[in-house]
Amino acid sequence: MGILLERVNGYDVISDEQRKEMEDYCSQYIDFMNAAKTERECVVECIKLAEAKGFKPYVQGMELKPGDKVYYNNRGKNIDLAVIGKRPLSEGANIAAAHTDSPRLDFKPQPLYEDEEMAYLKTHYYGGIKKFQWVTIPLEIHGMVCLKDGTNLYVKLGEGNEPKFVITDILPHLGKSQASKTMSEAIPGENLNLLIGSEPVKDKEAKQRFKQHVMEILNEKYGIIEEDLMSAELQAVPAFDATEIGFDGSLIGAYGHDDRVCAFAELKALLDMEEIPDRTAVCIFADKEEVGSMGITGMISQAFEHFMNSLCKSQGVDLYDCFSQSFCLSADVTAALDPIFMEVFEKNNESRINHGIAICKYTGGRGKGGASDANAETVAYIRKIFSDNGVLWQLSEMGKIDEGGGGTVALDMANRNIETIDAGVPVLSMHAPFEVVSKLDCYMTYRDARLYLKPENRSIMKNDSLLRAEALLTGGNIFNRNKKDPYGNLSANYIKAGEMGLKGSLGLINDQSKLSDLAIGRSNMAVAGCEVIAVYNLLKRYGRGARAVELPDLIECFERSGVMLGGRFGVSSRAMADFLRSMGLKTNFTSDPSDFDVLGQYCSDLILTVMNDRTNIFKQIHTIYVSREDAPDGAYYFRPYNAGLRDRFSSIDDLIKALPGGKASGISLIGVSGESRY
């Protein structure tokens, strides 16, 4: 990587295999979009796909174990899904939140009327639309009619070869007055009335013959009367199928990319999860985002709290403890740089088609009003996930500062004390009846969601990266103490060790905080001596060097080769393993936590190095000695020293989970055995 940022077009780096995966994924996405044009239809389609993958509806009080797959259907318009992780919810969840409502035309409570021998339905536009874009295009009617007897009827009118509906516009020959108005005024909201028929009933004496004919058709098909429209949620949506765009078919055009393109990505990532995740993985299809996320099915409601609190209660966990440790990817679209409208974009900070998923540190308008402004640590964490795994990503805003802006559910999630950042697909013609996205960006967003929700600890650094960092920080020469008396500290250590009763002792050290008077490099043993103590304890317990190697000698040995940053960061893991081998011990080493318990089967004495907090490297690293104790019945247990624990554990994994703070993750394990069988 160079020192200057370089923008990369995805087609310059994508492999043939990835391209094949991309086409397959986008084909499935197009099918989803054609099946789900409203938030209700998204929930229905989501449940169908989820149940095919083993998800079950959550029932209050049901017992849950790692790997269980559940969903919560909130009134048919919002759905939350979860795969229960290995770790307790007190350590948080990985949450991906998208919304499935899109700008549209809702029907008024009493919509049906006739005028000048034509029948119409009156609408009330929903969300931020350009009203002029909704006239003279074919429309369908989707939604639900709820009858007085409790029957709920799903309605889809205008699909396939069925007759469509339309909102008419004035011809240009008579449009002088309209043309003099601003674009927002040219089509008044009250004029967005759907033309639905022009044939009257045959009875010439009947009142409202054209309106009555429409109701006769609806009554014959659905058994409804006009009064039933008062308890209906009906919407006019574009009658466009999702389709490939361009000679090369590299784009997808559809109604409702915002935000179903991100919702499908997170859903498929969750459904494709084959292993049990480390942390519980949660997927949200939210409603009402386009009008402020309010209402009982919106992200501001307590519905999400209800679902998460139910999961937490099953584990005896406080909901707010869970939220405080959780991370949310607010998966929502952003505006793609459009060269036709360059005047509203600040091109250095805009997302581009085919450049991958767009991370938005903040949204909001003008002075970041209404924004959830993610901190720098959060941006670093998410960009590391993407970069380390070959996901193409970019960082973006949405237009010039004073041109406007927009919001997402990120604000609602962050207000719950959940660490949150926005990331999603760049969109051309956002909020239009027909939006355009790049196949490559869709695919990269799916890959991002798969990585984010995958079964792996949330760790700032991978173990191999930590070990490489240790090697870089390890000095190769003896620590330079004092030119006049280069071994002054070592002499002092001998004196102090004798005063502490350590010299010649066969006892193990179990409280490093009492060793502040012993120096190691430019630090002291209470702060940076855990590795030396672990080696010392192992040698004492194993019976090698019990009297030949005293603690001051061991400190001096590691100061010659092994201390990091002059002792301030303790001793590297590799240096400990190399030292034990030099003592003639059969020594085994692994940095793969999945192998820790396997190594524990063969080695009676172990040195375990962990990150104290896998989400925050600045909370440092700790190393402990672990003794394996064999029971008469053939079982064995692991007892840690200098770990702040008194219990013994049946596995290394259980030991790590029990370490103070509850967020430790294993970095490396050294095992000593009579023979190297691992």
C-alpha angles and dihedrals in degrees: 000000000000125000092251125069113251124196113224127201108221095227089064092060108025116110126228090250092051090048090055090049089048093054092048092048093048091049089057090046092053090052090051092050093051091051097046121047098150135043090253091053090048090057092049092049091044092054091048092052094041096050089051086060095049102268117148131198111264114247118199111260097012116149114250130197132182110292096026114137119212140163135199117212108205106203094313095288105075129036134188122196129190140185108202112235134217094250123068119262088245083080091055136244136264105242129191113191126190134155129232103195115101136188110283146138114275119200118246117244091258101028107154121095141136131225131178092354096308129106122229143178118218117224139196112211117237122213130350109328138157098235095208090062092065099059124092095013125114113260137192129208117232132168146075135298116202115204126210091249091061097259114142116206122197110215129203116168125173099028123145111340094350118118114275131216132233146189111227128223134203117267116251090242089068097029101097094111093043092049091056092060128084117263091253091054101040092083110035116212090240090060094061091101121149118234104222107164150346106194118102128213113265094247102095091194094057119110118241092006095181095048090045092053090055091050092049089056092049092045092052093048101038106010093239131141128208093264089061089066087071090069096042136105104208126165137190109225131174115277092225124123118219108261144170115267130209136029087279095045089230095136135058123219120198146133113263105021082143099104112339090079088068095036092057091046094055092041094052091045090055094045092048092054107118101173128060108263120237091230124030109272117218129190122194130199100191128193133212096029092131091061100039104289091268127141134057094298097040126100092254092061124094092245092100091048089051093054096043093043089054090054091046094049090055087063098037091248127144111242094225092050086056093048093049091058097040131100125211128200104203097209106203134139127253135200116279118221107264113198091204090064102035092144092078097046132080096211098203090064105035131103119245132212112259094016095103137247114349118229113206113198089192138000125186128105135289104323091025090274111176092010133141099216108202116216123244093255090058093050090049092050096051096042089051091055091052097041096046091053102043097254112151110232141166136193118234151166124208110251134311116327098251097039096080130266139208146235140230139191088274090094091054093049094046089051087063089061091256117140103242142179134175122238130159152124121309110238133202116213092011115198091015118125087252117038129184130219136171120254090220093055090048090053094047090051090053090049089049092052090047091053094043094051096036122123099267136109115263098245128164092219134024117240094247089052091051092050091049089050089051091053091052092050095047116102119220098207135061114280110263103236110167126337093217095047108014093177097042095112091046090054090048090050090055090052094046093045090054091049090050092052092243098118108099091354122144092203124110123239111241102165116050093181090078093063099072090121092062114086127218112183109306092338135054135251095253090061105030108011104091094106094051090047091051091053091044091051092047092051092048093048096041092049098238117126094354091154102007093065114050123188095254089051090050092050091050091048093055092043087062092053126358112036117117122224092354093310097308091113097038122232128327121249093236091052090056092051092046091050093051090050089051087057089060096255123143098244129189127191134193134168094189110099091203087066097049097094091043090056089046090061092063104034126069095195125044141178113209124195118194140176105242091219117018090202096052122042091188089073085072137219131290131200126199139178115241123196120203111220118198118215124215091246091061095260121121136206137200120231118193126210127205088013103109089248131115099184128087121227138217093222141021089239091058090048092053092049090053096053114116113282095026094239102090121132127193120253104173142347126207117197128193120200139162088255131013102251099150 
